[in-house]
Amino acid sequence: EVDRDRSSGATSIGPLDGQPIDTPYPVTLPYERQRQAARRVGTVYCYDYLTLFEEALQDMWATQQPNNTPPPTELLVAKELVLVPKKAKRGTSASNDEKKSHQLLTNGRVESTGVGAENWELAETTRDIGKNDIAMVAWHLTLRTPLHPNG
């Protein structure tokens, strides 16, 4: 049976959400190695910033609630962004550079080959923490604060 109790007020999804209640807890999380590497060099693992932002928002709502307005159920909405090749315009065929850039992306890695930035665009993606394969992460964040509760 799956444990779906949300009465605790927790809003974030953990690695065992949706799993049977007798699923063993992993010894280390899949991204724990990256988190430890960041700690060793005196910084924060990039995905942990989302948790820090959410905790700061919770503190803001706890201390600055205007007119005793309850906080929204989701204080932070994060959508990860990735680079994807731009689509060819309707009625035209893709240029050699666009074909080349698409090949590079489908091979699993984006490599610098002189293909210009004009051939790429940002797109939202859904993937697990730590599954990016380049040394850069970007998000589109919606932060719901007491001054701007709609984000």
CYANA upper distance limits for C-alpha pairs under 8 A (distance plus 0.5 A):
  1 GLU  CA     20 PRO  CA      5.90
  1 GLU  CA     21 ILE  CA      6.91
  2 VAL  CA     18 GLY  CA      6.60
  2 VAL  CA     19 GLN  CA      6.37
  2 VAL  CA     20 PRO  CA      4.92
  2 VAL  CA     21 ILE  CA      6.14
  3 ASP  CA     17 ASP  CA      8.39
  3 ASP  CA     18 GLY  CA      7.44
  3 ASP  CA     19 GLN  CA      7.98
  3 ASP  CA     20 PRO  CA      7.23
  3 ASP  CA     21 ILE  CA      6.28
  4 ARG  CA     17 ASP  CA      8.46
  4 ARG  CA     18 GLY  CA      7.57
  6 ARG  CA     10 ALA  CA      7.10
 11 THR  CA     73 THR  CA      7.97
 11 THR  CA     74 GLU  CA      7.51
 13 ILE  CA     17 ASP  CA      6.66
 15 PRO  CA     29 LEU  CA      8.47
 16 LEU  CA     23 THR  CA      8.32
 16 LEU  CA     25 TYR  CA      8.30
 19 GLN  CA     23 THR  CA      7.05
 28 THR  CA     32 GLU  CA      6.65
 30 PRO  CA    130 GLY  CA      8.23
 31 TYR  CA     35 ARG  CA      6.95
 31 TYR  CA    129 ILE  CA      7.37
 31 TYR  CA    130 GLY  CA      5.99
 32 GLU  CA     36 GLN  CA      6.64
 33 ARG  CA     37 ALA  CA      6.72
 34 GLN  CA     38 ALA  CA      6.80
 34 GLN  CA     45 TYR  CA      7.51
 34 GLN  CA    130 GLY  CA      8.14
 35 ARG  CA     39 ARG  CA      6.86
 35 ARG  CA     44 VAL  CA      7.87
 35 ARG  CA     45 TYR  CA      5.55
 36 GLN  CA     40 ARG  CA      6.71
 37 ALA  CA     41 VAL  CA      7.23
 38 ALA  CA     42 GLY  CA      6.95
 38 ALA  CA     43 THR  CA      5.80
 38 ALA  CA     44 VAL  CA      6.20
 38 ALA  CA     45 TYR  CA      5.87
 39 ARG  CA     43 THR  CA      5.92
 39 ARG  CA     44 VAL  CA      6.71
 39 ARG  CA     45 TYR  CA      7.86
 44 VAL  CA     48 ASP  CA      7.18
 44 VAL  CA     49 TYR  CA      7.80
 45 TYR  CA     49 TYR  CA      7.74
 46 CYS  CA     50 LEU  CA      8.40
 46 CYS  CA    137 VAL  CA      8.12
 47 TYR  CA     51 THR  CA      8.10
 47 TYR  CA    129 ILE  CA      7.36
 47 TYR  CA    130 GLY  CA      8.11
 48 ASP  CA     52 LEU  CA      6.92
 49 TYR  CA     53 PHE  CA      6.57
 50 LEU  CA     54 GLU  CA      6.71
 50 LEU  CA     78 ALA  CA      8.24
 51 THR  CA     55 GLU  CA      6.66
 52 LEU  CA     56 ALA  CA      6.69
 53 PHE  CA     57 LEU  CA      6.74
 53 PHE  CA     76 LEU  CA      8.26
 54 GLU  CA     58 GLN  CA      6.75
 54 GLU  CA     75 LEU  CA      7.12
 54 GLU  CA     76 LEU  CA      6.51
 55 GLU  CA     59 ASP  CA      6.78
 56 ALA  CA     60 MET  CA      6.71
 57 LEU  CA     61 TRP  CA      6.75
 57 LEU  CA     75 LEU  CA      7.14
 57 LEU  CA     76 LEU  CA      8.44
 57 LEU  CA    143 LEU  CA      8.25
 57 LEU  CA    144 ARG  CA      7.97
 57 LEU  CA    145 THR  CA      6.93
 58 GLN  CA     62 ALA  CA      6.65
 58 GLN  CA     75 LEU  CA      8.04
 59 ASP  CA     63 THR  CA      6.77
 60 MET  CA     64 GLN  CA      6.15
 60 MET  CA     65 GLN  CA      8.25
 60 MET  CA    145 THR  CA      7.63
 60 MET  CA    146 PRO  CA      7.59
 61 TRP  CA     65 GLN  CA      5.80
 61 TRP  CA     71 PRO  CA      6.81
 61 TRP  CA    145 THR  CA      7.50
 61 TRP  CA    146 PRO  CA      6.47
 64 GLN  CA    146 PRO  CA      7.02
 65 GLN  CA     69 THR  CA      6.27
 65 GLN  CA     70 PRO  CA      7.77
 65 GLN  CA     71 PRO  CA      8.29
 65 GLN  CA    146 PRO  CA      6.54
 66 PRO  CA    146 PRO  CA      7.19
 71 PRO  CA     75 LEU  CA      7.98
 71 PRO  CA    146 PRO  CA      8.11
 71 PRO  CA    149 PRO  CA      8.11
 72 PRO  CA    144 ARG  CA      7.88
 72 PRO  CA    149 PRO  CA      7.55
 74 GLU  CA    144 ARG  CA      8.23
 75 LEU  CA    142 THR  CA      8.49
 75 LEU  CA    143 LEU  CA      6.49
 75 LEU  CA    144 ARG  CA      5.46
 75 LEU  CA    145 THR  CA      7.86
 76 LEU  CA    141 LEU  CA      7.42
 76 LEU  CA    142 THR  CA      6.15
 76 LEU  CA    143 LEU  CA      5.33
 76 LEU  CA    144 ARG  CA      6.82
 77 VAL  CA    141 LEU  CA      6.20
 77 VAL  CA    142 THR  CA      5.53
 77 VAL  CA    143 LEU  CA      7.25
 78 ALA  CA    139 TRP  CA      6.64
 78 ALA  CA    140 HIS  CA      6.35
 78 ALA  CA    141 LEU  CA      5.16
 78 ALA  CA    142 THR  CA      7.06
 79 LYS  CA    124 GLU  CA      6.60
 79 LYS  CA    125 THR  CA      7.44
 79 LYS  CA    126 THR  CA      7.93
 79 LYS  CA    139 TRP  CA      5.84
 79 LYS  CA    140 HIS  CA      5.67
 79 LYS  CA    141 LEU  CA      6.98
 80 GLU  CA    124 GLU  CA      6.16
 80 GLU  CA    125 THR  CA      6.13
 80 GLU  CA    126 THR  CA      7.28
 80 GLU  CA    137 VAL  CA      7.99
 80 GLU  CA    138 ALA  CA      6.40
 80 GLU  CA    139 TRP  CA      4.82
 80 GLU  CA    140 HIS  CA      6.92
 81 LEU  CA    122 LEU  CA      6.38
 81 LEU  CA    123 ALA  CA      5.81
 81 LEU  CA    124 GLU  CA      5.06
 81 LEU  CA    125 THR  CA      6.42
 81 LEU  CA    137 VAL  CA      7.89
 81 LEU  CA    138 ALA  CA      5.81
 81 LEU  CA    139 TRP  CA      5.84
 81 LEU  CA    140 HIS  CA      7.47
 82 VAL  CA    122 LEU  CA      5.92
 82 VAL  CA    123 ALA  CA      5.96
 82 VAL  CA    124 GLU  CA      6.93
 82 VAL  CA    125 THR  CA      7.20
 82 VAL  CA    137 VAL  CA      8.34
 82 VAL  CA    138 ALA  CA      7.72
 83 LEU  CA    120 TRP  CA      6.68
 83 LEU  CA    121 GLU  CA      6.06
 83 LEU  CA    122 LEU  CA      5.30
 83 LEU  CA    123 ALA  CA      6.90
 84 VAL  CA    102 HIS  CA      8.31
 84 VAL  CA    105 LEU  CA      7.68
 84 VAL  CA    120 TRP  CA      6.06
 84 VAL  CA    121 GLU  CA      6.06
 84 VAL  CA    122 LEU  CA      6.76
 84 VAL  CA    123 ALA  CA      7.12
 85 PRO  CA     98 GLU  CA      7.33
 85 PRO  CA    101 SER  CA      6.79
 85 PRO  CA    102 HIS  CA      6.30
 85 PRO  CA    105 LEU  CA      8.19
 85 PRO  CA    119 ASN  CA      6.30
 85 PRO  CA    120 TRP  CA      4.95
 85 PRO  CA    121 GLU  CA      6.74
 86 LYS  CA     98 GLU  CA      7.99
 86 LYS  CA    119 ASN  CA      5.94
 86 LYS  CA    120 TRP  CA      5.64
 86 LYS  CA    121 GLU  CA      6.38
 87 LYS  CA     94 ALA  CA      8.18
 88 ALA  CA     92 THR  CA      6.93
 88 ALA  CA     93 SER  CA      6.76
 88 ALA  CA     94 ALA  CA      5.59
 88 ALA  CA     95 SER  CA      8.42
 88 ALA  CA     98 GLU  CA      8.36
 89 LYS  CA     93 SER  CA      8.13
 94 ALA  CA     98 GLU  CA      6.25
 94 ALA  CA     99 LYS  CA      6.78
 95 SER  CA     99 LYS  CA      6.76
 96 ASN  CA    100 LYS  CA      6.49
 97 ASP  CA    101 SER  CA      6.48
 97 ASP  CA    115 VAL  CA      6.76
 97 ASP  CA    119 ASN  CA      8.26
 98 GLU  CA    102 HIS  CA      6.58
 98 GLU  CA    119 ASN  CA      6.82
 99 LYS  CA    103 GLN  CA      6.73
100 LYS  CA    104 LEU  CA      6.77
101 SER  CA    105 LEU  CA      6.83
101 SER  CA    115 VAL  CA      7.26
101 SER  CA    119 ASN  CA      8.11
102 HIS  CA    106 THR  CA      6.69
103 GLN  CA    107 ASN  CA      6.65
104 LEU  CA    108 GLY  CA      7.57
104 LEU  CA    109 ARG  CA      6.74
104 LEU  CA    110 VAL  CA      6.15
104 LEU  CA    111 GLU  CA      7.23
105 LEU  CA    109 ARG  CA      6.14
105 LEU  CA    110 VAL  CA      5.92
109 ARG  CA    133 ASP  CA      7.50
109 ARG  CA    134 ILE  CA      8.24
110 VAL  CA    134 ILE  CA      8.39
115 VAL  CA    119 ASN  CA      7.64
116 GLY  CA    120 TRP  CA      8.21
117 ALA  CA    121 GLU  CA      8.46
127 ARG  CA    131 LYS  CA      7.16
132 ASN  CA    137 VAL  CA      7.97
142 THR  CA    151 GLY  CA      5.93
143 LEU  CA    151 GLY  CA      5.58
144 ARG  CA    148 HIS  CA      6.39
144 ARG  CA    149 PRO  CA      5.13
144 ARG  CA    150 ASN  CA      6.22
144 ARG  CA    151 GLY  CA      4.83
145 THR  CA    149 PRO  CA      5.60
145 THR  CA    150 ASN  CA      8.39
145 THR  CA    151 GLY  CA      7.34
